[in-house]
Amino acid sequence: MEKSLITHVVLRVAAGNGSSWRGVAVAVVLALPVQPLVGQTTRAPSVFAMGPRVTVVGTGPSNSITDVPNLKVGNYTRSDSGYRTGTTVIRTEHGATAGYSQMGGAPGTKETDLLKPGGLVRAVVQAIVLSGGSAYGLDATTGVMRWMEEHGFGVPIGKEGVVPIVPAAILMDLGRGGDFKKRPDAEFGYKAAAAASNAPIKSGRIGMGMGAGWGMGTASVKLSNGYTVAAIVGVNPAGSPIDPRTCLPYGLFLEMNHEFNLVQPSAAECKSAVASRVGPKDGSDHAVTNTTIAVVATDAPLEDVEAGRMAAMADAGLARSIRPIFGIGDGDTVFGMATTPPSHTLSFADLTAIYDAAADALGRAVVHAVVDSHQVGSSRVGYCEAYPSACVKRHAENTQIPSASGVGGGAPRQ
């Protein structure tokens, strides 16, 4: 069994002709057995190795977060009877290593303390919940845990059963559908968990994106080291993802393989949109708008501290694509997930490429939320509805503005 030596140094201070002890002085050497943490996998000692250069190969096959192996996503969405909200569940079932970064001043989260490096639970996160409903929406987690328990997914507790580890974050969309009390509950989480699959996810007004100011977006990237990095995000900031000077998304420069396919909108459209409710401060139904929540994921074998670092680096993707961001009224939270248990030390080049890819993928996911969402009821007018001249190439290629269909599980109820 491994042992850890903890040494406390003795401080001896000479005074005058003799010696005296001053301050706090302890001379103890401890040899204590260290029990392996839940989900921890022994990994080779860390060695600073640069490693070969890592490049971007292209987007993943579906350009969505389900391109990451061993990861499933489910959505449950409602846009009827006073509802305009939803819940998104990112499921790993057999466990993932996870961390998080929380930059906004008004977060709504659950179980994030478990993700702090060095804790008992490391590589056993079964699901992460991203939901509308403000603090009420955290109740969706209860439904996810119920579904996971019914199917035997969780940390085993003796012979009695399991405890699913399900961190969560929420965004503010209360009142978007006209009824403040119509928000996600445990049933939303249960149905989203049940709908989860590895099918491609389409960006738009689905799941957490139904009530979000700018919708839900996702994107992925494949690296030359063989790893995939991807993101999914609910875009609901107090700031804006649209540059009012150009009326193009701030994150347009992150585009890969013509995925956005936008052109400069006409001056008339730009002037009209900026001066109207589609402008940067549109609150959608005059409701309070705040909080952007996201998951960045990879199949690289990250440690918990590395998953947390990936989430923190991904904050840069939000800063590149939304302005301003991380406000005192925003609860901006990003989770980092690694679906492969830590088994070997990654090189400096590998880690740098993974972190950078997470930031760019999250920035691109924001843009997909913007360009793929459309108006539902009295919600924000979709980007391509407000700036049709910017989307002429998208229309020419018969790329439909996605409706709030249930691609990836949980179709909206009409």
C-alpha positions, 0 to 999 in steps of 0.5 A: 500500500502506498504511504505518504510522509508528512514532515513538520519542521522544528523551529529552534531559535537561539537566545542569549547564551542559551537556547529557547523555543519560540513560536509553534514548533512540532517535530513529528514524522507521520507514515500514514496509509492512503486509501484510494479515493472513489473512482481514482485510477493509479496513474504514472508519476507526472513528468514534464514532457512537451510531446509532439505537436498537436493540431486540429483535424476538423469538426467531429462527425456530427459537430455536436457533444455526442461525438465524444465517446461514452457520452449521451445527451437527452433533452426534455422541452415544453412550449405549451400551456404557459411553459417555455423551458426545458432540461438537458442531461449529459449522461455518462452512466459508468462515470466520468472525471469532472471539474468546474469553473464558476465565474458569474456572480449569481450561480445556481448549482448543486453538488459542485463541491464534490468536484473540487480536486482532492475530494473523495469522489473523482471519476464517478460522475454519472450525469450533469444537469443543465436546466432552465427554471432558475433555482427551482430548476435544480429539482430536475436533478432529483428526477435524473437521480431517480432514473439513474438509481432505477438502472443501477448507475451510481456509487455503490453503497455496500449491498444496499444500492447506489448513490448517483453523482449528478452535479447541476447548474441552472439558468434564469428563464422564469416567466418566459412562457407567460407563467412564472410557475411553469418551470422544470421539475423532477419529471423534466429531469427523469424524462431527459435522462430516459431520452439520452442517447449518443445520437447527434444533437442539433442546436436550437430551442431545445432542452435548456435552450427553449427558455434561454435568451439565445437558445442551446448550441453545441460543437465538437473538434477532433485533434491529431492526437486522436482525442475529441473535445466538444461543448454544449451550452445554454446561452442566456447572458445579460450581455450579447453574442452579437457585435452591434457594429457588424451585426455578426456574432462575436465568435464568428472568427472561430468558424470551422469548415464553413459551419456558420456560413454567414455573410455580412448582413445589409446595412438596413437590416443591421440598423433596424435590428440594433434599434429594435428588440433584437438588439443586444439588450433584448430581454425576451418577454421583458424577463430577467436574462442571466446565466450561461451554463455549459459542459465541455467534454473530452475522451482524453484521460484527464485527472480531476484537476485537469478537468477543472482546468479544462473548464476554466480555460473554456471560460475564454470561449465565452469571453470570445463570443459574448460581451460582456460576460461573467457579470454580477447578475450572471451565474455563468458556470462551465463543467469539464468532463473526461469520459476516459479514466485517468490512466497515463500522464498526458504531455504538455502539448496534449493538455494545451491542445485539449484546453485550447480546443475546449475554449474554441468549441465552447465559443463555436457552440455559442454561435450555433445557439445564435444562428440555429435558434428561431422564435418560439411564441414571444421569445427572441427573434431568431438570428436568421429571422432578424438578419435574413441577408446574413443567412442567404448561403445557409438558405441556399444550401437548404439548411433549415433554421432548426425548429424546436424538435426533439433531436437527441430526445425530448421533443417540445410538446405542442 
